[in-house]
Amino acid sequence: MKMRSMTAVLGLVLAAGAMTAQAQDIFNGAKALDYTRQFVAIGPRWNGSPGHAKAEAFLKKQFAHDQLEEDTFTANTAVGPQLMHNFIVRFPGKKKGVIVLATHYETNYPLRNINFVGANDGGATTGLLIELANYLRGHEQDGYSVWLVFFDGEEAVKSWSDSDSLYGSKHLADKWKADGTLPQIKAFLLADMIGDKDLDICRDHNSTQWVLDVVEKAAEHFGYQSYFFQQESMIEDDHLPFVRKGVPVADVIDLDYGYNNSYHHTAEDTMDKLSAKSLTISGDVFLETIHLLDQR
């Protein structure tokens, strides 16, 4: 029998470990991509458009048999009052407390005339959350309740500023503060622009350090750490209204979309830029993050 060198044996062990980690994938990124494709096929979905109404109907259909709440409100925007709709889907758990997983679903209002469909920007994470709901329906929640939130009005209506952005998340943070919901939230996880084929999730300095550490540990569980936190930034996103009210948050976002971010907020943000692999990675990490938070 020919003896293998220690280097060769070590290589086999590492390869077997990688195969084991790959076998642990629990999220169906291909299905999430298909939901994304269906959703993006609606076309532009800026506030007040026919596409926005179709997007609302799409979400209602997906969650028709779940604990779905439609949170309708009028936002005083930079171009006048606009009717907006957040959607909250609740999956009850056995432990007292809530983990929120959120995205926005509308497209950019100032880009309404360029056929901007937001495949990665709002589309991919909508597909991600819909497939996460399929997983949650099939697995009893022994830990905290999990609430999925689809925000309207994340984008600026005229030009991004503190007053012209994040309409849906500001409204819901205020509402949940008034009705006593905020103290129940153990962690708020925001998903944004993470269907990109070239996945590179940024460490956000506006997020809560310990929640980011849990996300990083979840990524390490699958051997996905190279896709996370190689870059750092301070990000303004739908988590900010909750940060300002003391909720522990993590914004899980890939800010580098295309060469030099060339696809972001352009008509090039289309389905061909996305991958099932990136959605599998993102979904696996969110589910493992929920599992780790349940253990705290």
C-alpha positions in Angstrom: 0.0 0.0 0.0 1.3 3.4 -1.0 1.5 5.7 2.0 0.0 9.2 1.6 2.0 12.2 2.8 0.7 14.1 5.8 0.1 17.0 3.5 -2.1 14.9 1.2 -4.0 13.5 4.2 -4.6 17.0 5.6 -5.8 18.0 2.2 -8.4 15.2 2.2 -9.5 16.1 5.7 -10.0 19.7 4.7 -11.9 18.8 1.6 -14.1 16.5 3.6 -14.8 19.3 6.0 -15.7 21.6 3.2 -18.1 19.0 1.7 -19.7 18.6 5.2 -20.2 22.3 5.5 -21.7 22.4 2.0 -24.0 19.6 3.0 -25.3 21.7 5.8 -27.0 24.2 3.5 -30.5 24.6 4.8 -31.9 27.4 2.7 -33.1 27.0 -0.8 -31.5 29.9 -2.7 -32.8 28.6 -6.0 -36.4 29.0 -4.8 -35.6 32.4 -3.4 -34.2 33.4 -6.8 -37.4 32.2 -8.5 -39.6 34.3 -6.1 -37.3 37.2 -6.9 -37.8 36.6 -10.6 -41.6 36.6 -10.2 -41.6 39.7 -8.1 -39.2 41.7 -10.4 -41.3 40.7 -13.4 -43.9 43.1 -12.1 -41.7 45.9 -13.2 -41.0 49.2 -11.5 -42.9 49.5 -8.2 -42.5 53.1 -7.1 -45.1 54.6 -4.7 -48.4 55.2 -6.4 -47.6 53.2 -9.6 -49.6 50.2 -10.9 -46.5 48.1 -10.3 -46.6 49.1 -6.6 -50.2 47.9 -6.3 -49.2 44.6 -8.0 -46.3 44.2 -5.6 -48.7 44.7 -2.7 -51.0 42.1 -4.1 -48.1 39.7 -4.7 -47.1 39.9 -1.0 -50.6 39.5 0.2 -51.0 36.3 -1.9 -47.8 34.8 -0.5 -48.9 35.3 3.1 -52.6 34.8 2.7 -52.7 32.0 5.2 -50.2 33.5 7.7 -50.5 36.1 10.5 -50.2 39.0 8.0 -50.7 42.6 9.1 -50.9 45.4 6.5 -49.6 48.6 8.1 -51.0 51.4 6.0 -50.1 55.0 6.6 -49.7 58.4 4.8 -46.2 59.7 4.6 -45.6 63.4 4.2 -42.9 63.3 1.5 -40.8 65.8 -0.3 -43.3 65.7 -3.2 -46.4 65.7 -1.1 -48.5 63.0 0.8 -48.1 59.4 -0.4 -50.0 56.4 0.8 -47.6 53.6 1.9 -47.9 50.1 3.1 -45.7 48.1 5.3 -46.3 44.3 5.7 -45.6 42.3 8.9 -45.8 38.5 9.0 -45.6 36.8 12.4 -44.4 33.3 13.1 -45.0 32.7 16.8 -42.2 31.1 19.0 -42.1 29.5 22.4 -39.8 32.0 24.1 -40.9 35.5 25.1 -39.4 38.0 22.6 -39.1 38.7 18.9 -36.5 38.5 16.2 -37.3 40.8 13.3 -36.0 40.1 9.8 -36.7 43.0 7.4 -36.3 44.3 3.9 -37.8 47.0 1.7 -39.7 46.1 -1.4 -40.5 49.3 -3.4 -38.3 50.8 -6.2 -36.7 54.2 -6.3 -39.3 57.0 -7.1 -36.8 59.4 -8.8 -35.8 56.6 -11.2 -39.4 55.9 -12.2 -38.8 56.9 -15.8 -35.8 54.6 -16.6 -37.4 51.2 -16.1 -35.6 50.6 -12.8 -36.8 47.2 -11.5 -34.5 46.9 -8.5 -33.7 43.2 -8.9 -31.1 43.3 -6.2 -32.3 46.5 -4.6 -35.5 45.4 -2.9 -36.2 42.4 -5.2 -33.7 39.8 -4.1 -34.4 40.3 -0.4 -38.1 40.2 -0.9 -37.6 36.8 -2.6 -35.3 35.8 0.3 -37.9 36.6 3.0 -40.6 34.8 1.1 -38.5 31.6 1.0 -37.5 32.1 4.6 -41.3 32.1 5.4 -41.5 28.7 3.7 -38.8 27.4 6.0 -40.4 28.9 9.1 -43.8 27.3 8.2 -42.2 23.9 8.2 -40.2 24.2 11.4 -41.8 24.9 14.8 -40.2 27.9 16.5 -38.8 26.6 19.8 -37.1 30.0 20.3 -38.2 33.5 19.9 -41.0 34.5 17.6 -39.8 35.6 14.1 -41.4 38.5 12.4 -40.8 39.3 8.7 -41.2 42.9 7.8 -41.5 44.3 4.3 -40.9 48.1 4.4 -42.3 50.6 2.0 -40.7 54.0 1.3 -37.1 53.2 2.1 -35.9 55.1 -0.9 -35.8 58.9 -1.1 -38.7 60.5 -3.0 -36.7 63.4 -4.2 -33.1 63.4 -2.8 -31.7 61.3 0.1 -31.7 63.2 3.4 -32.6 62.4 7.0 -36.1 63.8 6.3 -36.5 62.3 2.7 -35.9 58.6 3.2 -36.9 55.6 5.4 -40.5 56.5 5.5 -41.8 53.0 6.3 -39.2 52.1 8.9 -39.6 55.5 10.7 -43.4 55.0 10.8 -43.1 51.4 12.2 -40.4 52.2 14.8 -42.6 55.1 16.1 -45.7 52.8 16.1 -44.0 50.0 17.9 -42.6 52.4 20.5 -46.0 53.8 21.1 -47.7 50.4 21.5 -44.9 48.8 23.6 -43.6 46.4 21.0 -40.0 47.7 20.8 -38.8 46.2 24.1 -39.9 42.8 22.9 -37.4 42.9 20.0 -34.2 40.9 20.9 -32.6 41.7 17.5 -33.5 43.5 14.3 -31.9 42.0 11.2 -32.1 44.0 7.9 -31.4 42.4 4.5 -30.5 44.7 1.6 -28.9 44.0 -1.8 -27.5 40.6 -1.0 -28.5 38.7 -4.2 -25.4 40.0 -6.0 -23.4 37.2 -7.8 -20.2 38.8 -6.4 -21.3 38.7 -2.7 -19.3 41.0 -0.4 -21.3 41.9 2.7 -20.1 45.1 4.5 -19.6 45.6 8.2 -21.8 48.5 9.1 -20.6 50.8 11.9 -24.2 52.0 12.5 -25.2 48.5 13.5 -24.9 46.9 17.0 -21.5 45.2 17.4 -22.7 42.1 19.3 -25.4 41.4 16.7 -22.8 41.7 13.9 -20.6 39.3 15.9 -23.5 36.8 15.9 -23.9 37.1 12.2 -20.2 36.6 11.7 -20.3 33.5 13.9 -23.2 32.2 11.8 -21.2 32.7 8.6 -18.3 30.9 10.1 -20.5 27.9 10.8 -20.9 27.3 7.1 -17.5 28.4 6.0 -18.9 31.6 4.5 -16.8 34.1 6.3 -15.0 35.2 3.2 -18.3 36.7 2.0 -18.7 38.8 5.1 -17.2 41.9 6.6 -14.1 42.3 4.4 -15.2 46.0 3.9 -16.5 48.5 6.5 -18.7 51.5 6.3 -21.4 53.6 8.1 -24.6 52.8 6.3 -27.9 54.7 6.4 -30.7 52.2 5.9 -34.0 51.0 7.3 -32.3 49.9 10.6 -31.5 53.5 11.6 -34.9 54.4 13.1 -34.6 51.3 15.3 -31.0 52.1 16.2 -32.1 55.5 17.4 -34.7 53.8 19.7 -32.2 51.5 21.3 -33.0 48.2 19.4 -30.1 45.9 18.8 -29.6 45.8 15.0 -27.5 44.4 12.1 -27.7 45.7 8.6 -26.6 42.9 6.3 -25.9 44.6 3.1 -23.6 44.4 0.0 -22.8 47.9 -1.0 -20.4 47.0 -3.8 -22.8 46.1 -6.7 -21.0 45.9 -10.0 -17.6 47.4 -10.8 -17.2 50.5 -8.7 -20.9 50.0 -7.7 -21.9 50.7 -11.3 -25.3 48.8 -11.1 -26.7 50.5 -8.1 -29.7 52.7 -8.8 -29.4 52.1 -12.6 -31.5 50.3 -15.2 -28.7 47.6 -15.0 -30.0 46.3 -11.7 -31.5 43.3 -13.4 -32.0 39.5 -12.7 -28.8 38.5 -14.6 -26.7 40.1 -11.9 -28.1 37.8 -9.2 -27.3 34.2 -8.2 -29.0 31.4 -6.2 -25.6 30.8 -4.5 -25.6 34.3 -3.0 -29.2 33.8 -1.8 -28.3 30.4 -0.3 -25.4 31.9 1.6 -27.5 34.8 2.8 -30.4 32.6 3.8 -28.3 30.0 5.6 -26.6 32.8 7.6 -29.9 34.4 8.6 -31.3 31.1 9.7 -28.2 30.2 11.7 -28.2 33.8 13.2 -31.8 33.2 14.4 -30.7 29.9 15.9 -27.7 31.5 17.7 -29.9 34.4 19.0 -32.4 31.8 20.4 -29.6 30.4 22.5 -28.7 33.7 24.1 
